[in-house]
Amino acid sequence: MPLQDHIHLSTTLSGSPEYSPNLEWAVNDRNLIPVIFASMERSLNGKLNNFVLSSGGAPVQLVDYQFIIKVFADAVYTVEERADLLQAMNGKSVYFCDNFHAVTGTTHVADVKDMIISVGEFAAESPGLPFYYVDVKLTDNSIS
């Protein structure tokens, strides 16, 4: 997949041909956080027993993401409207496409992930600037 200059993040999907989350967001920082489910216990003789959640013999591996999103006005929304859209998603299940996704105008179906979003504070770099930087954490919600 090619590297894009944006992510897609929304509670709704767009129509044909992309079928992607219908809002695009510019990002300044991107962290992938691999997740596995494991527990370690010691037996009575002190031996360490490691238990990893698996499916079909393979460990279940999820990926959470953390971004710093730059919230700014575009041709459709003001800064305040985009901030409201992001705040309205907080704590909800969202559709998400990472920076590595299909090019604009082609289907994004294979790139769409189900995530739970946690939105941080809206920090302006200085008073009067027409944008915010927002820390956003996306928790993988693909296990049903």
C-alpha positions as MATLAB code, in Angstrom:
seq = 'MPLQDHIHLSTTLSGSPEYSPNLEWAVNDRNLIPVIFASMERSLNGKLNNFVLSSGGAPVQLVDYQFIIKVFADAVYTVEERADLLQAMNGKSVYFCDNFHAVTGTTHVADVKDMIISVGEFAAESPGLPFYYVDVKLTDNSIS';
ca = [
       0.000    0.000    0.000;
       1.253    3.482   -0.764;
       1.924    5.979    2.019;
      -0.768    8.681    2.142;
      -0.549   12.119    3.784;
      -3.716   11.492    5.813;
      -5.727    8.910    7.725;
      -9.442    8.197    7.415;
     -11.407    8.224   10.662;
     -15.185    8.352   11.063;
     -18.240    6.589   12.448;
     -19.632    6.198    8.907;
     -18.324    4.886    5.602;
     -18.462    6.697    2.281;
     -20.045    5.212   -0.807;
     -18.607    3.941   -4.057;
     -15.828    3.692   -5.165;
     -13.806    4.086   -1.926;
     -16.060    2.715    0.837;
     -13.739    4.396    3.324;
     -14.406    6.353    6.521;
     -15.770    9.647    5.201;
     -13.461   12.052    7.087;
      -9.763   12.581    6.386;
      -7.320   13.845    9.031;
      -3.740   15.123    8.760;
      -1.361   13.527   11.255;
       1.944   14.759   12.674;
       2.955   11.707   14.689;
       2.139    8.004   14.340;
       2.854    5.133   16.735;
       1.930    1.483   16.270;
       1.408   -0.408   19.513;
       1.460   -4.211   19.106;
      -0.851   -6.017   21.540;
      -0.944   -9.652   22.640;
      -2.856  -11.264   25.479;
      -0.598  -13.228   27.767;
      -0.430  -14.261   31.378;
       2.522  -15.670   33.251;
       2.197  -17.700   36.407;
       4.631  -19.783   38.392;
       3.874  -23.370   39.282;
       4.370  -24.730   42.790;
       7.940  -25.721   41.891;
       8.701  -22.205   40.570;
       8.578  -23.010   36.850;
       7.266  -20.109   34.767;
       4.182  -20.977   32.720;
       3.334  -18.623   29.880;
      -0.178  -18.616   28.407;
      -0.850  -16.668   25.193;
      -4.318  -16.230   23.730;
      -4.349  -17.994   20.383;
      -6.732  -18.787   17.580;
      -6.109  -21.758   15.319;
      -2.721  -22.327   16.955;
      -1.450  -18.805   16.205;
      -1.171  -16.025   18.801;
      -3.913  -13.378   18.569;
      -2.067  -10.190   17.666;
      -3.777   -6.813   17.577;
      -2.413   -3.380   16.727;
      -3.387   -0.199   18.529;
      -2.414    3.210   17.150;
      -1.594    6.573   18.634;
      -1.613    9.727   16.523;
      -1.255   13.442   16.916;
      -3.932   14.803   14.620;
      -3.753   18.327   13.262;
      -7.300   19.729   13.314;
      -7.701   22.568   10.820;
     -10.327   24.031    8.501;
     -10.852   22.565    5.061;
     -13.180   23.292    2.132;
     -16.149   21.759    3.987;
     -15.660   22.331    7.747;
     -14.373   25.125    9.993;
     -11.791   24.353   12.689;
     -14.538   24.358   15.319;
     -16.750   22.002   13.280;
     -13.872   19.552   12.755;
     -13.036   19.730   16.478;
     -16.696   18.981   17.268;
     -16.669   16.009   14.863;
     -13.582   14.572   16.556;
     -14.974   15.135   20.073;
     -18.285   13.503   19.088;
     -16.401   10.293   18.200;
     -14.689   10.033   21.604;
     -15.274    6.609   23.171;
     -17.096    5.235   20.135;
     -16.416    2.485   17.657;
     -14.987    4.085   14.507;
     -13.847    3.034   11.065;
     -10.176    3.719   10.449;
      -7.682    3.599    7.558;
      -4.010    4.033    8.458;
      -1.578    6.175    6.417;
      -0.804    3.094    4.353;
      -3.978    2.638    2.309;
      -5.239    2.571   -1.257;
      -4.976    5.695   -3.388;
      -7.855    8.162   -3.584;
     -10.614    7.038   -5.917;
     -10.016    3.303   -5.446;
     -11.607    0.917   -2.959;
     -10.357    1.090    0.633;
     -12.350   -1.943    1.834;
      -9.267   -4.065    2.632;
      -7.751   -1.185    4.641;
     -10.716   -0.361    6.914;
     -10.271   -1.376   10.562;
     -12.731   -1.292   13.480;
     -11.280    0.714   16.388;
     -12.374    2.414   19.621;
     -11.236    6.043   19.773;
      -9.996    8.004   22.768;
      -9.535   11.728   22.134;
      -7.164   13.830   24.234;
      -7.049   17.564   24.866;
      -7.184   20.129   22.070;
      -3.891   21.967   22.413;
      -3.181   25.115   20.414;
       0.511   25.797   19.842;
      -0.150   29.434   20.703;
      -3.230   31.656   21.016;
      -4.793   32.680   17.733;
      -3.423   29.863   15.585;
      -6.094   28.416   13.267;
      -5.530   24.761   14.232;
      -5.210   22.320   17.137;
      -2.981   19.353   17.812;
      -4.921   16.478   19.377;
      -3.559   13.239   20.821;
      -5.751   10.349   19.653;
      -5.503    6.712   20.721;
      -7.167    4.002   18.633;
      -7.719    0.625   20.294;
      -8.126   -2.397   18.017;
     -11.728   -3.625   18.202;
     -11.424   -6.479   15.714;
     -12.118   -9.325   18.158;
     -15.836   -9.985   18.353;
];
